[in-house]
């Protein structure tokens, strides 16, 4: 990741434009070296085509962390929407429901 701040205990690295933004032609010519850079520094590599961003290359572990964080944030957003819509349950009722499920 490349934002340069800590979110929920995950350090997100800032993008370095000089190193981390490359034209597709440079990627074709130096793919192994650029992939190694992504894996070593854990920063995304933005590929450009005709001067515009075209693709992003991420380390697989960084990608997994990004997806897990996004899924968690989506769950929190959905839970907040349910609570706002009056679909929430009290802590006491939730505990009772969990206990009933665990006894089955």
C-alpha positions as CSV (number, residue, x, y, z in Angstrom):
1,X,0.0,0.0,0.0
2,X,1.2,3.5,-0.5
3,X,-0.6,6.1,1.5
4,X,2.0,6.7,4.2
5,X,-0.1,6.5,7.3
6,X,-1.2,4.0,9.9
7,X,-4.8,2.7,9.7
8,X,-6.0,0.1,12.2
9,X,-2.4,-1.0,13.0
10,X,-1.5,-1.5,9.3
11,X,1.3,0.7,8.0
12,X,0.6,1.9,4.5
13,X,3.6,3.0,2.5
14,X,3.6,6.3,0.6
15,X,4.0,6.1,-3.2
16,X,7.3,7.3,-4.6
17,X,6.5,8.9,-7.9
18,X,10.0,8.6,-9.4
19,X,10.3,4.9,-8.6
20,X,6.7,3.7,-8.4
21,X,5.1,5.2,-11.6
22,X,6.5,3.6,-14.8
23,X,5.3,3.4,-18.4
24,X,4.2,0.0,-19.6
25,X,7.2,0.0,-22.0
26,X,9.6,0.3,-19.1
27,X,7.8,-2.5,-17.3
28,X,8.1,-4.7,-20.4
29,X,11.8,-4.0,-20.6
30,X,12.5,-4.4,-16.8
31,X,9.6,-6.7,-15.5
32,X,11.7,-8.9,-13.3
33,X,13.5,-5.9,-11.7
34,X,10.3,-4.0,-11.1
35,X,8.4,-7.0,-9.7
36,X,11.3,-7.5,-7.3
37,X,11.0,-3.8,-6.3
38,X,7.3,-4.3,-5.6
39,X,8.0,-7.4,-3.5
40,X,11.0,-5.8,-1.6
41,X,9.6,-2.4,-0.8
42,X,5.9,-3.5,-0.5
43,X,4.8,-0.4,-2.5
44,X,2.5,-0.5,-5.4
45,X,3.8,0.1,-8.9
46,X,1.6,2.2,-11.1
47,X,1.9,1.5,-14.9
48,X,1.1,4.2,-17.3
49,X,0.1,4.1,-20.9
50,X,0.1,7.3,-23.1
51,X,0.7,9.3,-19.9
52,X,-2.3,7.9,-18.0
53,X,-2.5,5.3,-15.3
54,X,-3.3,1.9,-16.8
55,X,-2.7,-0.7,-14.1
56,X,-1.3,-1.2,-10.6
57,X,1.1,-4.0,-9.6
58,X,0.9,-5.1,-6.0
59,X,2.7,-7.6,-3.8
60,X,0.3,-10.5,-3.2
61,X,0.4,-10.1,0.6
62,X,-0.2,-6.4,0.3
63,X,-3.1,-7.1,-2.0
64,X,-4.6,-9.6,0.5
65,X,-4.3,-7.1,3.3
66,X,-6.0,-4.4,1.2
67,X,-8.9,-6.7,0.4
68,X,-9.3,-7.8,4.0
69,X,-9.3,-4.2,5.1
70,X,-11.9,-3.3,2.5
71,X,-14.1,-6.2,3.4
72,X,-14.0,-5.2,7.1
73,X,-14.9,-1.6,6.3
74,X,-17.8,-2.8,4.1
75,X,-19.0,-5.0,7.1
76,X,-18.8,-2.0,9.4
77,X,-20.7,0.2,6.9
78,X,-23.4,-2.4,6.5
79,X,-23.7,-2.8,10.3
80,X,-24.0,1.0,10.8
81,X,-26.7,1.1,8.1
82,X,-28.6,-1.7,9.8
83,X,-28.4,0.0,13.2
84,X,-29.6,3.3,11.6
85,X,-32.5,1.4,10.0
86,X,-33.5,0.0,13.5
87,X,-32.4,-3.5,12.6
88,X,-29.9,-3.7,15.4
89,X,-30.3,-5.9,18.5
90,X,-29.2,-5.3,22.1
91,X,-26.1,-6.8,23.5
92,X,-28.2,-8.9,25.8
93,X,-30.3,-10.4,23.0
94,X,-27.2,-11.0,20.8
95,X,-25.5,-12.9,23.7
96,X,-28.7,-15.0,24.2
97,X,-28.9,-15.8,20.5
98,X,-25.3,-16.9,20.5
99,X,-25.7,-19.0,23.6
100,X,-28.7,-20.7,22.0
101,X,-26.8,-21.5,18.8
102,X,-23.8,-22.9,20.7
103,X,-26.0,-25.3,22.7
104,X,-27.4,-26.9,19.5
